[in-house]
Amino acid sequence: MRPISCASQLLAALATLTLAVAKPLSVLEARGHKHIRPKVFLIDMFPPEGAAWYGIPEFNILARNISVPGLSPLYPDVHCTETGDVCQIVTGEAEINAANSMNALTFSGLFDFTKTYFMIAGIAGVSPKVATLGSVTFAKYAVSVELQYEFDAREIPANFTTGYVPQGATNPTEYPQSIYGTEVFEVNDNLRQLAIGFAKTAILNDSTDAMAYRANYASTSAYEAGSRGPSVVGCDAATSDVYFSGTLLSEAFENTTKLFTNGSGVYCTTAQEDTATLEALLRGAIANLTDFSRIIVMRTASDFDRPYAGESDTFNLFYANQGGFEPAINNIYLAGIKVVEGILDEWNSTFAKGIPATNYIGDIFGSLGGVPDFGLGSMFNDNPVKKRSRKGRNAVRGYA
């Protein structure tokens, strides 16, 4: 989720692009050079996130700029440091933009990503049950909570808690029976724990407005985490192109996150792109172009996904001055740079050879091998899940 109005931040971010930007290389020029082999690749979704890395003292991410066919027409260039050790993409917001940009990047042939660590570095909404404005979160799971049937809440049966029902199921608590393959992704937890350790060395930014707003959540015991100051938290990401808000929907998708991950996922942040980005990187891994064990999902909290007690859902979303946007943007850099430096500083000793994953990594299909610890089993390991069910309206509509 992102704040409704951020015109001034967008203009400032775009203005920053005019400073110290190298002339973009054409595709042919880039292919005339050796493959760029980034050690760290930053994935941002819109200009304020991208601009968090511009003009910093550690490196100049705008030293080299490479035009890649298929990227967003708004953000057609990949930015890299002079050495190519650190690069960045701005994908554009929402799943379609992220999927297309990341797929174009992965299969462009301009980069060698076989040893690259990809870090999603964006802002998100946050549950006050788990974290607060300005917090920095690192996910093990990314869950497509919107891949469900939807009924208007005014028309649901009395025994339903929500109008969202997993596809192929007939009630909100049943595991989806019609599987697309992008419902859940799991990344390397050992790498995540290292990233959390690096990020915890950062001094996080906060704002007086955020302090004042989060204090309102202290009256609800379940929202204690939301009333405290920003911190670094391990919790999971919900993906939806629908910018949902409010207590009922947030609780519904909290339950979806638990259901889809067989009870182990911790719903925390709300964003639009993560599962799309991970699917593109997974397809790259299938083609031996990327290493899916080298992915970090970092989201900083810009706004609460639900109101405090006594506040209306609409006021929380439309009108409240939550004060979390600026700290969230600042903390992308403040926490993220610790992760980037940690990887670069320990490259030869630790990260070049990779961080072995001891948990399952990949999608719900088991596309990269192994058996998912969520879902109905791997379709590639003699225990096939059903990609589509003939149950319910799929069969009626001839889609099964």
C-alpha positions as CSV (number, residue, x, y, z in Angstrom):
1,M,0.0,0.0,0.0
2,R,1.1,3.5,-0.6
3,P,-0.2,6.9,0.5
4,I,-2.9,8.4,-1.8
5,S,-1.1,11.6,-2.6
6,C,2.7,12.0,-2.9
7,A,3.0,14.5,-5.7
8,S,5.7,16.5,-4.1
9,Q,7.8,13.4,-3.4
10,L,7.4,12.2,-7.0
11,L,8.5,15.6,-8.3
12,A,11.5,15.6,-6.0
13,A,12.5,12.1,-7.0
14,L,12.2,12.9,-10.7
15,A,14.2,16.0,-10.2
16,T,17.0,14.0,-8.6
17,L,17.3,12.0,-11.8
18,T,18.8,15.0,-13.5
19,L,21.8,14.9,-11.2
20,A,25.0,12.9,-12.0
21,V,23.1,10.6,-14.4
22,A,25.3,8.8,-17.0
23,K,24.0,8.7,-20.6
24,P,22.1,5.5,-21.1
25,L,23.9,2.8,-23.1
26,S,21.9,1.4,-26.0
27,V,21.2,-2.3,-26.1
28,L,23.8,-2.9,-28.8
29,E,26.3,-0.8,-26.9
30,A,25.7,-2.7,-23.8
31,R,26.0,-6.1,-25.6
32,G,29.3,-4.9,-27.0
33,H,30.6,-5.0,-23.4
34,K,31.0,-7.9,-21.1
35,H,28.0,-9.0,-19.1
36,I,27.5,-6.9,-16.1
37,R,27.7,-9.1,-13.0
38,P,25.9,-7.3,-10.1
39,K,26.5,-8.6,-6.6
40,V,23.4,-6.8,-5.3
41,F,20.4,-5.7,-7.4
42,L,17.9,-3.3,-5.8
43,I,14.3,-3.6,-6.9
44,D,12.2,-0.5,-6.4
45,M,8.7,0.1,-7.6
46,F,8.2,3.9,-8.0
47,P,10.3,7.0,-7.9
48,P,10.4,7.9,-4.2
49,E,11.7,4.4,-3.5
50,G,14.2,4.6,-6.2
51,A,15.4,8.0,-5.1
52,A,16.2,6.7,-1.7
53,W,19.5,5.4,-3.2
54,Y,20.5,8.5,-5.1
55,G,23.1,10.9,-3.9
56,I,24.2,8.7,-1.0
57,P,27.8,8.6,0.2
58,E,28.4,4.9,-0.2
59,F,28.1,4.6,-4.0
60,N,26.7,6.3,-7.1
61,I,24.0,4.1,-8.4
62,L,23.5,6.5,-11.4
63,A,27.1,6.1,-12.7
64,R,26.0,3.7,-15.4
65,N,22.6,3.5,-17.0
66,I,21.5,0.8,-19.4
67,S,18.3,0.9,-21.5
68,V,16.6,-2.5,-21.4
69,P,13.9,-3.4,-23.9
70,G,10.6,-4.3,-22.1
71,L,11.1,-2.2,-19.0
72,S,8.4,0.4,-18.1
73,P,8.3,3.3,-20.5
74,L,8.4,5.5,-17.5
75,Y,11.6,3.9,-16.2
76,P,13.4,2.4,-19.2
77,D,16.9,2.2,-17.7
78,V,18.7,0.0,-15.2
79,H,21.1,2.0,-13.0
80,C,24.5,0.6,-11.9
81,T,27.6,1.7,-10.0
82,E,30.7,2.2,-12.1
83,T,32.0,-1.2,-11.1
84,G,28.6,-2.8,-11.7
85,D,28.6,-4.3,-8.2
86,V,25.3,-2.7,-7.3
87,C,22.4,-2.1,-9.8
88,Q,18.8,-0.9,-9.5
89,I,15.6,-1.1,-11.4
90,V,12.3,0.8,-10.9
91,T,9.7,-1.6,-12.2
92,G,6.5,0.6,-12.0
93,E,3.7,-0.1,-9.6
94,A,1.3,-3.1,-9.5
95,E,1.8,-6.7,-10.5
96,I,1.6,-6.3,-14.3
97,N,4.3,-3.7,-14.3
98,A,6.5,-5.6,-11.9
99,A,6.2,-8.9,-13.7
100,N,6.8,-7.4,-17.1
101,S,9.8,-5.3,-16.1
102,M,11.5,-8.1,-14.1
103,N,10.9,-10.7,-16.8
104,A,12.4,-8.3,-19.4
105,L,15.4,-7.7,-17.1
106,T,16.0,-11.3,-16.3
107,F,15.9,-12.5,-19.9
108,S,17.6,-9.4,-21.5
109,G,20.9,-11.1,-21.9
110,L,22.7,-8.0,-20.7
111,F,23.5,-9.2,-17.2
112,D,24.9,-12.3,-15.5
113,F,22.6,-12.8,-12.5
114,T,23.8,-16.3,-11.5
115,K,25.5,-14.9,-8.3
116,T,23.4,-11.8,-7.8
117,Y,21.5,-11.0,-4.6
118,F,18.1,-9.4,-5.5
119,M,16.6,-7.2,-2.8
120,I,13.0,-5.9,-3.1
121,A,13.3,-2.5,-1.3
122,G,9.9,-0.8,-1.1
123,I,7.3,0.7,1.2
124,A,4.1,-1.0,2.3
125,G,1.1,-0.9,4.5
126,V,1.5,-2.6,7.9
127,S,-0.6,-4.4,10.5
128,P,-0.4,-2.8,13.9
129,K,-0.5,-6.3,15.4
130,V,3.0,-6.9,14.2
131,A,4.9,-3.6,13.5
132,T,4.5,0.1,13.2
133,L,5.1,3.1,11.0
134,G,8.7,3.3,9.8
135,S,9.4,-0.3,10.7
136,V,11.6,-2.4,8.4
137,T,10.3,-5.9,7.6
138,F,11.8,-8.9,6.0
139,A,9.5,-11.6,4.6
140,K,9.9,-15.3,4.3
141,Y,6.6,-15.7,2.5
142,A,5.0,-13.5,-0.1
143,V,1.3,-14.4,-0.5
144,S,-1.1,-13.5,-3.3
145,V,-4.1,-12.9,-1.1
146,E,-6.3,-11.6,-3.9
147,L,-6.3,-14.9,-5.8
148,Q,-9.7,-15.8,-4.5
149,Y,-13.4,-15.7,-5.3
150,E,-15.0,-12.5,-4.0
151,F,-18.6,-11.9,-2.8
152,D,-19.9,-8.5,-1.7
153,A,-19.8,-8.7,2.1
154,R,-23.5,-7.7,2.2
155,E,-24.4,-10.9,0.4
156,I,-22.4,-13.5,2.2
157,P,-23.9,-16.4,4.2
158,A,-24.3,-15.9,8.0
159,N,-21.6,-18.4,8.7
160,F,-19.0,-16.7,6.5
161,T,-16.5,-14.3,8.1
162,T,-15.6,-12.6,4.8
163,G,-16.6,-12.4,1.2
164,Y,-13.3,-13.9,0.1
165,V,-13.2,-17.6,-0.6
166,P,-10.1,-19.5,-1.9
167,Q,-10.5,-20.5,-5.6
168,G,-12.0,-24.0,-5.9
169,A,-13.2,-23.9,-2.3
170,T,-16.7,-23.3,-1.0
171,N,-15.9,-21.5,2.3
172,P,-13.2,-19.0,3.5
173,T,-11.4,-21.6,5.7
174,E,-10.8,-24.2,3.0
175,Y,-7.5,-24.4,1.2
176,P,-7.7,-23.4,-2.4
177,Q,-8.3,-26.4,-4.7
178,S,-7.8,-24.5,-8.0
179,I,-4.1,-23.6,-8.0
180,Y,-2.4,-21.1,-10.4
181,G,1.1,-21.4,-9.0
182,T,1.6,-17.9,-7.8
183,E,-0.3,-18.1,-4.5
184,V,2.7,-18.4,-2.3
185,F,6.5,-18.0,-2.6
186,E,9.0,-18.8,0.0
187,V,12.6,-17.4,0.1
188,N,15.8,-18.4,1.8
189,D,15.2,-17.9,5.6
190,N,19.0,-18.2,6.4
191,L,19.6,-15.3,4.1
192,R,16.7,-13.4,5.6
193,Q,18.1,-13.8,9.1
194,L,21.5,-12.4,8.0
195,A,19.7,-9.5,6.3
196,I,17.7,-8.8,9.6
197,G,21.0,-8.9,11.5
198,F,22.6,-6.3,9.2
199,A,19.5,-4.1,9.2
200,K,19.3,-4.1,13.0
201,T,22.6,-2.2,13.1
202,A,20.8,0.8,11.5
203,I,19.5,3.8,13.4
204,L,16.0,4.1,11.9
205,N,14.3,7.4,11.0
206,D,11.0,8.5,12.6
207,S,8.7,11.6,12.5
208,T,6.8,13.5,15.1
209,D,3.6,13.0,13.1
210,A,4.2,9.2,13.1
211,M,4.9,9.2,16.8
212,A,1.6,11.1,17.5
213,Y,-0.5,8.9,15.2
214,R,0.8,5.5,16.4
215,A,0.1,6.5,20.0
216,N,-3.6,6.1,19.2
217,Y,-3.1,2.4,18.8
218,A,-2.0,2.0,22.4
219,S,-5.6,1.7,23.6
220,T,-5.9,-1.7,21.9
221,S,-3.8,-4.5,23.5
222,A,-3.6,-6.4,20.2
223,Y,-2.0,-3.3,18.6
224,E,0.8,-2.9,21.1
225,A,3.4,-3.4,18.4
226,G,1.8,-0.6,16.4
227,S,2.1,1.8,19.2
228,R,5.8,1.4,19.7
229,G,8.6,3.0,17.7
230,P,10.0,1.6,14.4
231,S,12.1,-1.6,14.5
232,V,13.3,-4.4,12.3
233,V,10.9,-7.3,12.1
234,G,10.7,-10.6,10.4
235,C,7.1,-11.1,9.1
236,D,5.4,-11.8,5.8
237,A,4.1,-9.9,2.8
238,A,0.6,-9.9,1.3
239,T,0.3,-9.0,-2.4
240,S,-2.8,-7.5,-3.9
241,D,-3.4,-5.1,-6.7
242,V,-6.5,-4.0,-4.9
243,Y,-5.4,-1.3,-2.4
244,F,-7.5,-2.7,0.5
245,S,-7.9,-1.0,3.9
246,G,-9.9,-1.5,7.1
247,T,-10.1,-3.9,9.9
248,L,-12.4,-6.5,8.3
249,L,-10.4,-6.9,5.1
250,S,-7.1,-6.8,6.9
251,E,-8.2,-9.6,9.2
252,A,-9.5,-11.6,6.3
253,F,-6.2,-11.4,4.5
254,E,-4.3,-12.1,7.7
255,N,-6.3,-15.4,7.8
256,T,-5.6,-16.0,4.1
257,T,-1.9,-15.6,4.7
258,K,-2.1,-18.2,7.5
259,L,-4.2,-20.6,5.5
260,F,-2.1,-20.4,2.3
261,T,1.1,-21.0,4.3
262,N,-0.3,-23.9,6.3
263,G,-0.4,-21.8,9.5
264,S,3.2,-20.6,9.4
265,G,3.0,-17.2,7.7
266,V,2.7,-14.0,9.7
267,Y,0.7,-11.4,7.9
268,C,2.4,-8.1,8.3
269,T,2.9,-5.9,5.2
270,T,0.6,-5.1,2.3
271,A,2.0,-4.4,-1.1
272,Q,1.2,-4.8,-4.8
273,E,4.2,-6.4,-6.5
274,D,6.1,-9.0,-4.5
275,T,4.6,-12.2,-5.9
276,A,4.9,-10.9,-9.4
277,T,8.6,-10.0,-9.0
278,L,9.3,-13.4,-7.4
279,E,7.5,-15.3,-10.2
280,A,9.8,-13.6,-12.8
281,L,12.9,-14.4,-10.8
282,L,11.7,-18.0,-10.3
283,R,11.3,-18.4,-14.1
284,G,14.8,-17.0,-14.4
285,A,16.0,-19.7,-11.9
286,I,14.3,-22.4,-13.9
287,A,16.3,-21.2,-16.9
288,N,19.5,-21.1,-14.8
289,L,19.7,-17.3,-15.1
290,T,19.0,-16.4,-11.5
291,D,19.6,-18.1,-8.1
292,F,16.3,-18.1,-6.1
293,S,18.2,-18.7,-2.9
294,R,19.6,-15.1,-3.3
295,I,16.4,-13.1,-2.8
296,I,15.6,-10.7,0.0
297,V,12.1,-9.1,0.4
298,M,12.4,-5.9,2.4
299,R,9.4,-3.6,2.9
300,T,9.3,-0.5,5.2
301,A,6.0,0.6,6.7
302,S,4.4,3.8,5.4
303,D,0.8,3.4,6.7
304,F,-1.4,1.3,8.9
305,D,-3.7,-1.2,7.1
306,R,-6.6,-0.5,9.6
307,P,-7.8,2.3,11.9
308,Y,-7.3,2.6,15.6
309,A,-10.2,2.2,18.0
310,G,-12.8,4.9,17.4
311,E,-11.4,6.0,14.0
312,S,-13.3,5.2,10.8
313,D,-11.8,3.1,8.1
314,T,-12.2,5.8,5.5
315,F,-10.6,8.5,7.7
316,N,-7.6,6.2,8.3
317,L,-7.1,5.7,4.6
318,F,-8.2,9.0,3.0
319,Y,-7.6,11.8,5.5
320,A,-5.4,10.8,8.4
321,N,-1.9,12.3,8.6
322,Q,-0.2,9.1,9.6
323,G,3.3,10.6,9.1
324,G,4.8,7.3,8.0
325,F,5.7,8.0,4.4
326,E,8.9,9.9,4.9
327,P,10.4,7.6,7.6
328,A,9.5,4.6,5.4
329,I,11.3,6.1,2.4
330,N,14.3,7.1,4.6
331,N,14.5,3.7,6.2
332,I,14.7,1.9,2.8
333,Y,18.2,3.5,2.6
334,L,19.1,3.5,6.3
335,A,18.4,-0.2,6.8
336,G,18.9,-1.3,3.2
337,I,22.4,0.1,3.0
338,K,23.4,-2.1,5.9
339,V,22.3,-5.1,4.0
340,V,24.1,-4.1,0.8
341,E,27.3,-3.3,2.7
342,G,27.1,-6.5,4.6
343,I,26.9,-8.5,1.4
344,L,29.7,-6.5,-0.3
345,D,32.0,-6.5,2.7
346,E,31.7,-10.3,3.2
347,W,31.5,-11.2,-0.4
348,N,34.7,-13.2,-0.6
349,S,34.3,-14.9,2.8
350,T,30.6,-15.6,2.7
351,F,28.3,-14.4,0.0
352,A,30.1,-15.2,-3.3
353,K,29.5,-18.9,-2.7
354,G,25.9,-18.4,-1.6
355,I,24.0,-18.9,1.6
356,P,22.6,-22.5,1.6
357,A,18.8,-22.6,2.3
358,T,17.7,-25.1,4.9
359,N,14.0,-24.3,4.4
360,Y,12.0,-25.0,1.2
361,I,12.4,-22.2,-1.4
362,G,10.3,-21.6,-4.5
363,D,6.6,-21.6,-5.4
364,I,3.6,-23.7,-4.6
365,F,4.3,-26.0,-7.5
366,G,7.7,-27.1,-6.3
367,S,9.1,-25.8,-9.6
368,L,12.7,-25.7,-8.4
369,G,12.6,-29.0,-6.7
370,G,11.8,-30.1,-3.2
371,V,8.4,-30.3,-1.6
372,P,6.7,-27.1,-0.5
373,D,6.0,-26.8,3.3
374,F,2.7,-25.2,2.3
375,G,-0.1,-26.1,-0.1
376,L,-1.1,-29.5,-1.4
377,G,2.3,-30.8,-2.4
378,S,4.6,-30.5,-5.4
379,M,3.4,-31.2,-8.9
380,F,7.0,-32.1,-9.8
381,N,7.6,-34.7,-7.1
382,D,5.1,-37.4,-7.7
383,N,2.5,-35.6,-5.6
384,P,0.7,-33.4,-8.1
385,V,-1.4,-30.4,-7.1
386,K,-4.2,-29.6,-9.3
387,K,-3.4,-26.6,-11.5
388,R,-7.1,-26.1,-12.1
389,S,-10.1,-27.7,-10.5
390,R,-13.3,-28.8,-12.3
391,K,-15.1,-27.9,-9.1
392,G,-17.4,-24.9,-9.0
393,R,-17.7,-22.2,-11.5
394,N,-14.5,-23.0,-13.4
395,A,-16.2,-26.0,-15.0
396,V,-19.5,-24.1,-15.5
397,R,-17.7,-21.4,-17.4
398,G,-15.7,-23.9,-19.4
399,Y,-12.3,-22.8,-17.9
400,A,-11.4,-26.1,-16.3
